[in-house]
Amino acid sequence: MLRNAVRSVLAEPRALDAPRRVWRDWVLVAGLLTAAVLEGVLREDVVWRPFALVIAVAVACALLWRRTRPFAVVAAVFGTLILINVATLISGEATFGLYSMICVVLLPYSLARWGSGREILCGLVLIIVAMVLGFASDFTGWGEVVGGSMFLLFPATLGLAVRYRWTARNRELGQVRLRERELLARELHDTVAHHVSAIVIRAQAGRAVAVTRPEAAVDALAIIEAEGTRTLAEMRAMVGVLRDDGTAELAPQPGVADLEQLARRAGDRPRVEVEVSGDLGDLDRAVGAAIYRIAQESITNAVRHARQATRIDVRLASYDDSVQLTVRDDGEATSRNPGGYGLVGMTERATLLGGTLSAGPDPDRGWSVDVVLPRTAGGR
C-alpha cells in the first residue's frame, strides 16, 4: 500500500494553469528589495554584509518564478542556504542573514501547490536538510526548533490542502461539463436523426416513382438513401456510447414552445412571466432545447435562492442571426449559490452551441441571466 501511495505521488503532474506573474508579485518583490537594501545598509549586526545583501536580493527576485518553476527556485534558494550553513558549521563563524529573507516561507507553499509529485518530494528533502543545518549552526533551544519547523513546513501543508481542494473542484466541474455535453449530444442526435430519417423516407419514395423519371434521378436518390442511412447509423453508434442505456430513441425534446408550460409548473411564488418576441419558426431544435434547459435551470435557481422574490421575468427575443434569452428576478441582489454548478452547465451548453452566457446580480435588485445563441447550432 505504501509503495502504491509513493507511486501515486511520483506520478502526480504539475498543477495546470499556474499564473506566471501578476501585479501583486511585482509589488511583493519591490517591497522585499527595498527592505533588504535598507536593512543591509542600516542594520549594524549584519555578518558578511555584501554577501548577505546579494543573497537577499537574489531570493527576492527568485520569487517571480515560484509558480512556473517551483522546484528550480526551491533548489536554488535552499541549495544556497545549505551551502551557507555548511560553511558556517565548518568555519565556526556567526550565522548571517537578513530579516527580509523570511520570504523563503512562500517557497514551500508554491512547491506543494504548483509542483509535480516528484518535485514536491525532492524539494521537501532540500527544505528539511537546509532547516536541520540551520538549526545546527545556530541552536538556541528545542522550543525554537519545533516552532521554526512548524513555521517553515506549515505553508507546504497549506499548499497541499489548496491543491487538493482545487483538484477536487476541477474534477467536479469536469463531470458537470461532461453531463451537459452528454445531454446536448442526445438532443443533437434526436434533431439530426429526425431530419436524416426524413431524408431516407423521401429517398425511398423517390426510388418508388423513379420509373417515370430520368436515370440520373434514380442514382441521386440512391446516393441520398445510402448517405442518410450511413449517417443515421453513425449517429446512433456515437451517441449510444454516451447514453447510459446504450439506446438512441427519437424522443421529442422540449423547446421554446414549452416555455409557457415551464412557467406554469414553477407555481405562483414567485410568479413567472414569459414574453416571446420575433420569428422563431426556423430556429434549430438544438438551440430551442438549449433555451428551454437554460430557462429551466435559471428559474429553478431563482425559486431556490432568490430571497423575497415575487416575480421572475423570462424574455426571449429573436433577431436575424441570433436569439437572446433573459431571465431576471426581483429578489435580494446577493451572491447566488457560489458552490453550485448550475451556471457551469448553462455556460458549457451555450459555449458548445457557439453562444455566450453572463450571469450576476443586477445593480438595483435581483439576479439576471443573459444568453445569446446563434439561430443554428454552432453558429453555422
Buried (B, 14 or more C-beta within 10 A) or exposed (E): EEEEEEEEEEEBEBBEEBEEBEEEBEEBBEEBBEBBBEBBEEEEEBEBBEEBBEBBBEBBEBBBBBBBBBBBBBBBBBEBBBEBBBEBBEEEEEEBBBEBBEBBBBBBBBBBBBBBBBBBBBBBEBBBBBBBBBBEBBEEEEEEBEEBBEEBBEBBEBBBEBBEEBEEEEEEBEEBBEEBBBBBBBBBBBBBBEEBBEBBEBBBEBBEEBEEEEEEBBEBBBEBBEBBBEBBEEBBEEBEEBBEEEEBEEEEBBBBEBBEEBBEEBEEEBEBEBEBEEEBEEBBBBBBBBBBBBBBBBBEBBBEBBEEBEBBBBBBBBEEEBBBBBBBBBBBBEEBEEEEBBBBBBBBBBEBBBBEBEBEBEEEBBBBBBBBBBBBBEEE
